[in-house]
Amino acid sequence: MIENDEAGDKIAESLSSFEEGSNIGRVNANEGNPDQGLAKLVLTVVELLRRVMEHEALRRIEGGTLTDEEIEEMGQTFLKLDDKMIEMREIFGLKESDLNLDLGPLGNLM
């Protein structure tokens, strides 16, 4: 049984002071549109995955592992996804620059 956990108290105090002084963006569900915070988070994850997939697609194109038909199909898919992202941002009143997360000392996600 731990009678005096000074280390735990110090960690809790450090975390508390870090949170108070932090500029980390948080999802706020109490804004004018409660769905906007969740939509921002979901669309940010989708945008991150889209960028990763585009990077992989370019790598495969440069590596010559795709046929012309596959390249065309991927291009069309990415265009449709981009159109859908624009539509979803408009529905929730978000700008492209809103789709990012501040990771504190690590910087921005994208």
ChimeraX commands (.cxc) that place a marker at each C-alpha (Angstrom):
marker #1 position 0.00,0.00,0.00 radius 0.5
marker #1 position 1.32,3.44,-0.91 radius 0.5
marker #1 position 1.11,5.77,2.06 radius 0.5
marker #1 position 2.83,8.85,0.63 radius 0.5
marker #1 position 2.89,9.06,-3.12 radius 0.5
marker #1 position 4.91,12.25,-3.62 radius 0.5
marker #1 position 5.88,11.25,-7.18 radius 0.5
marker #1 position 2.22,10.83,-8.15 radius 0.5
marker #1 position 1.37,14.20,-6.63 radius 0.5
marker #1 position 4.20,15.86,-8.59 radius 0.5
marker #1 position 3.06,14.27,-11.85 radius 0.5
marker #1 position -0.55,15.37,-11.26 radius 0.5
marker #1 position 0.63,18.90,-10.44 radius 0.5
marker #1 position 2.81,19.02,-13.57 radius 0.5
marker #1 position -0.04,17.82,-15.79 radius 0.5
marker #1 position -2.41,20.34,-14.27 radius 0.5
marker #1 position -0.02,23.25,-14.85 radius 0.5
marker #1 position 0.69,22.03,-18.41 radius 0.5
marker #1 position -3.02,21.93,-19.24 radius 0.5
marker #1 position -3.58,25.43,-17.84 radius 0.5
marker #1 position -0.80,26.95,-19.95 radius 0.5
marker #1 position -1.46,24.88,-23.05 radius 0.5
marker #1 position -2.69,26.32,-26.34 radius 0.5
marker #1 position -3.80,22.90,-27.59 radius 0.5
marker #1 position -7.01,23.14,-29.62 radius 0.5
marker #1 position -9.83,21.11,-28.19 radius 0.5
marker #1 position -13.06,19.86,-29.68 radius 0.5
marker #1 position -15.76,22.09,-28.24 radius 0.5
marker #1 position -19.21,20.54,-28.40 radius 0.5
marker #1 position -20.83,23.60,-26.77 radius 0.5
marker #1 position -20.32,25.95,-29.71 radius 0.5
marker #1 position -23.25,27.33,-31.73 radius 0.5
marker #1 position -23.41,24.09,-33.71 radius 0.5
marker #1 position -22.69,21.13,-31.40 radius 0.5
marker #1 position -22.01,18.85,-34.39 radius 0.5
marker #1 position -19.26,21.13,-35.68 radius 0.5
marker #1 position -16.62,19.98,-33.17 radius 0.5
marker #1 position -17.14,16.32,-33.99 radius 0.5
marker #1 position -17.33,17.05,-37.71 radius 0.5
marker #1 position -14.05,18.95,-37.48 radius 0.5
marker #1 position -12.36,15.99,-35.82 radius 0.5
marker #1 position -13.77,13.42,-38.25 radius 0.5
marker #1 position -12.98,15.51,-41.33 radius 0.5
marker #1 position -9.45,16.11,-40.04 radius 0.5
marker #1 position -8.88,12.36,-39.76 radius 0.5
marker #1 position -10.34,11.82,-43.24 radius 0.5
marker #1 position -8.08,14.56,-44.65 radius 0.5
marker #1 position -5.02,13.00,-42.99 radius 0.5
marker #1 position -5.89,9.58,-44.46 radius 0.5
marker #1 position -6.50,11.14,-47.88 radius 0.5
marker #1 position -3.03,12.70,-47.83 radius 0.5
marker #1 position -1.42,9.41,-46.82 radius 0.5
marker #1 position -3.30,7.57,-49.59 radius 0.5
marker #1 position -2.30,10.19,-52.19 radius 0.5
marker #1 position 1.33,9.88,-51.13 radius 0.5
marker #1 position 1.16,6.09,-51.47 radius 0.5
marker #1 position -0.58,6.40,-54.86 radius 0.5
marker #1 position 2.18,8.71,-56.15 radius 0.5
marker #1 position 4.82,6.30,-54.86 radius 0.5
marker #1 position 3.16,3.43,-56.72 radius 0.5
marker #1 position 2.79,5.51,-59.90 radius 0.5
marker #1 position 6.47,6.49,-59.80 radius 0.5
marker #1 position 7.38,2.86,-59.13 radius 0.5
marker #1 position 5.48,1.75,-62.22 radius 0.5
marker #1 position 3.31,-0.79,-60.40 radius 0.5
marker #1 position -0.02,0.57,-61.67 radius 0.5
marker #1 position -1.68,0.30,-65.06 radius 0.5
marker #1 position -2.98,3.37,-66.87 radius 0.5
marker #1 position -6.54,2.32,-66.01 radius 0.5
marker #1 position -5.70,2.02,-62.30 radius 0.5
marker #1 position -4.05,5.44,-62.35 radius 0.5
marker #1 position -7.12,6.97,-64.02 radius 0.5
marker #1 position -9.46,5.28,-61.54 radius 0.5
marker #1 position -7.43,6.50,-58.56 radius 0.5
marker #1 position -7.38,10.02,-59.97 radius 0.5
marker #1 position -11.17,10.02,-60.35 radius 0.5
marker #1 position -11.57,8.64,-56.82 radius 0.5
marker #1 position -9.37,11.36,-55.33 radius 0.5
marker #1 position -11.30,14.05,-57.25 radius 0.5
marker #1 position -14.62,12.71,-55.93 radius 0.5
marker #1 position -13.24,12.58,-52.39 radius 0.5
marker #1 position -12.01,16.17,-52.72 radius 0.5
marker #1 position -15.46,17.29,-53.92 radius 0.5
marker #1 position -17.13,15.48,-50.99 radius 0.5
marker #1 position -14.70,17.06,-48.51 radius 0.5
marker #1 position -15.55,20.53,-49.85 radius 0.5
marker #1 position -19.26,19.74,-49.55 radius 0.5
marker #1 position -18.88,18.49,-45.96 radius 0.5
marker #1 position -16.79,21.52,-44.93 radius 0.5
marker #1 position -19.51,23.80,-46.33 radius 0.5
marker #1 position -22.25,21.90,-44.47 radius 0.5
marker #1 position -20.46,22.34,-41.14 radius 0.5
marker #1 position -19.12,25.83,-41.84 radius 0.5
marker #1 position -15.46,24.81,-41.79 radius 0.5
marker #1 position -12.54,26.12,-43.79 radius 0.5
marker #1 position -9.73,23.92,-45.09 radius 0.5
marker #1 position -7.40,25.53,-42.54 radius 0.5
marker #1 position -9.75,24.35,-39.74 radius 0.5
marker #1 position -8.90,20.73,-40.56 radius 0.5
marker #1 position -5.78,20.50,-38.46 radius 0.5
marker #1 position -4.98,19.60,-34.89 radius 0.5
marker #1 position -2.52,21.41,-32.68 radius 0.5
marker #1 position -0.43,18.70,-31.04 radius 0.5
marker #1 position 1.16,21.08,-28.57 radius 0.5
marker #1 position 4.93,20.71,-28.43 radius 0.5
marker #1 position 4.86,18.42,-31.47 radius 0.5
marker #1 position 3.37,21.14,-33.68 radius 0.5
marker #1 position 0.42,20.84,-36.03 radius 0.5
marker #1 position -0.79,17.50,-37.36 radius 0.5
marker #1 position -0.71,18.64,-40.99 radius 0.5
marker link #1:1,2 radius 0.2
marker link #1:2,3 radius 0.2
marker link #1:3,4 radius 0.2
marker link #1:4,5 radius 0.2
marker link #1:5,6 radius 0.2
marker link #1:6,7 radius 0.2
marker link #1:7,8 radius 0.2
marker link #1:8,9 radius 0.2
marker link #1:9,10 radius 0.2
marker link #1:10,11 radius 0.2
marker link #1:11,12 radius 0.2
marker link #1:12,13 radius 0.2
marker link #1:13,14 radius 0.2
marker link #1:14,15 radius 0.2
marker link #1:15,16 radius 0.2
marker link #1:16,17 radius 0.2
marker link #1:17,18 radius 0.2
marker link #1:18,19 radius 0.2
marker link #1:19,20 radius 0.2
marker link #1:20,21 radius 0.2
marker link #1:21,22 radius 0.2
marker link #1:22,23 radius 0.2
marker link #1:23,24 radius 0.2
marker link #1:24,25 radius 0.2
marker link #1:25,26 radius 0.2
marker link #1:26,27 radius 0.2
marker link #1:27,28 radius 0.2
marker link #1:28,29 radius 0.2
marker link #1:29,30 radius 0.2
marker link #1:30,31 radius 0.2
marker link #1:31,32 radius 0.2
marker link #1:32,33 radius 0.2
marker link #1:33,34 radius 0.2
marker link #1:34,35 radius 0.2
marker link #1:35,36 radius 0.2
marker link #1:36,37 radius 0.2
marker link #1:37,38 radius 0.2
marker link #1:38,39 radius 0.2
marker link #1:39,40 radius 0.2
marker link #1:40,41 radius 0.2
marker link #1:41,42 radius 0.2
marker link #1:42,43 radius 0.2
marker link #1:43,44 radius 0.2
marker link #1:44,45 radius 0.2
marker link #1:45,46 radius 0.2
marker link #1:46,47 radius 0.2
marker link #1:47,48 radius 0.2
marker link #1:48,49 radius 0.2
marker link #1:49,50 radius 0.2
marker link #1:50,51 radius 0.2
marker link #1:51,52 radius 0.2
marker link #1:52,53 radius 0.2
marker link #1:53,54 radius 0.2
marker link #1:54,55 radius 0.2
marker link #1:55,56 radius 0.2
marker link #1:56,57 radius 0.2
marker link #1:57,58 radius 0.2
marker link #1:58,59 radius 0.2
marker link #1:59,60 radius 0.2
marker link #1:60,61 radius 0.2
marker link #1:61,62 radius 0.2
marker link #1:62,63 radius 0.2
marker link #1:63,64 radius 0.2
marker link #1:64,65 radius 0.2
marker link #1:65,66 radius 0.2
marker link #1:66,67 radius 0.2
marker link #1:67,68 radius 0.2
marker link #1:68,69 radius 0.2
marker link #1:69,70 radius 0.2
marker link #1:70,71 radius 0.2
marker link #1:71,72 radius 0.2
marker link #1:72,73 radius 0.2
marker link #1:73,74 radius 0.2
marker link #1:74,75 radius 0.2
marker link #1:75,76 radius 0.2
marker link #1:76,77 radius 0.2
marker link #1:77,78 radius 0.2
marker link #1:78,79 radius 0.2
marker link #1:79,80 radius 0.2
marker link #1:80,81 radius 0.2
marker link #1:81,82 radius 0.2
marker link #1:82,83 radius 0.2
marker link #1:83,84 radius 0.2
marker link #1:84,85 radius 0.2
marker link #1:85,86 radius 0.2
marker link #1:86,87 radius 0.2
marker link #1:87,88 radius 0.2
marker link #1:88,89 radius 0.2
marker link #1:89,90 radius 0.2
marker link #1:90,91 radius 0.2
marker link #1:91,92 radius 0.2
marker link #1:92,93 radius 0.2
marker link #1:93,94 radius 0.2
marker link #1:94,95 radius 0.2
marker link #1:95,96 radius 0.2
marker link #1:96,97 radius 0.2
marker link #1:97,98 radius 0.2
marker link #1:98,99 radius 0.2
marker link #1:99,100 radius 0.2
marker link #1:100,101 radius 0.2
marker link #1:101,102 radius 0.2
marker link #1:102,103 radius 0.2
marker link #1:103,104 radius 0.2
marker link #1:104,105 radius 0.2
marker link #1:105,106 radius 0.2
marker link #1:106,107 radius 0.2
marker link #1:107,108 radius 0.2
marker link #1:108,109 radius 0.2
marker link #1:109,110 radius 0.2
view
